[in-house]
Amino acid sequence: MSDTNGFEELVSNIETEFNQALIEKRGTAALMVARIAGTIYTEAIAAGVPHGLAQEMARDYWVAEMHPGTVVIAEDGGSADN
């Protein structure tokens, strides 16, 4: 019985380590995407792009990277796949 408990504990520890590594990897990716989105915004503003459009540009990049394959509903009620 103790072998089974030892094995389950080993598997549980490995699962915990993998989950922690995945969280760290996703966090690192999110930080990189946030930095790039911020750069898109600041570079667009520096180039004279209006604030609202610069925000949309950065938002479009964020959505494309963080939520690939989402559907965007257009203001006219139509939809377009991203």
C-alpha positions in Angstrom: 0.0 0.0 0.0 2.9 2.4 0.7 4.3 1.9 -2.8 1.0 3.1 -4.2 0.9 6.1 -2.0 4.5 6.9 -2.8 3.8 6.7 -6.5 0.7 8.9 -6.2 2.7 11.4 -4.3 5.5 11.4 -6.9 3.0 11.9 -9.7 1.3 14.7 -7.8 4.6 16.4 -7.2 5.5 16.1 -10.9 2.1 17.5 -11.9 2.6 20.4 -9.5 6.0 21.2 -11.0 4.7 21.1 -14.5 1.7 23.3 -13.6 4.1 25.8 -12.0 6.4 25.8 -15.0 3.4 26.3 -17.3 2.1 29.3 -15.3 5.6 30.8 -15.4 5.9 30.3 -19.1 2.4 31.8 -19.8 3.3 34.8 -17.5 6.5 35.4 -19.3 4.7 35.3 -22.7 2.0 37.7 -21.4 4.7 40.2 -20.2 6.4 40.1 -23.6 3.1 40.7 -25.4 2.2 43.5 -23.1 5.6 45.2 -23.7 5.2 44.9 -27.5 1.6 46.2 -27.3 2.9 49.2 -25.3 5.6 49.8 -27.8 3.1 49.7 -30.6 1.1 52.3 -28.8 4.0 54.6 -28.0 5.5 54.3 -31.4 2.2 55.0 -33.1 1.7 58.1 -30.9 5.2 59.3 -31.7 4.5 58.9 -35.4 1.4 61.1 -35.0 -1.3 58.5 -35.0 -4.4 59.7 -33.0 -4.7 58.3 -29.4 -7.8 56.2 -30.2 -6.3 54.6 -33.2 -3.0 53.9 -31.4 -5.0 52.2 -28.7 -6.9 50.1 -31.2 -3.6 49.1 -32.9 -2.2 47.9 -29.5 -5.4 46.2 -28.6 -5.6 44.4 -31.9 -2.1 43.0 -31.4 -2.9 42.0 -27.8 -6.0 40.2 -28.8 -4.3 38.4 -31.8 -1.5 37.2 -29.5 -3.5 36.4 -26.4 -6.7 35.1 -27.9 -5.9 33.6 -31.3 -8.9 32.4 -33.3 -11.4 34.7 -31.7 -14.3 36.2 -33.6 -14.6 40.0 -33.6 -18.1 41.4 -34.0 -18.1 44.5 -36.2 -20.1 47.6 -35.3 -22.5 46.9 -38.2 -23.4 43.5 -36.6 -21.3 41.4 -38.9 -18.5 39.2 -37.8 -15.0 38.6 -39.1 -12.7 35.7 -38.1 -9.3 36.7 -36.7 
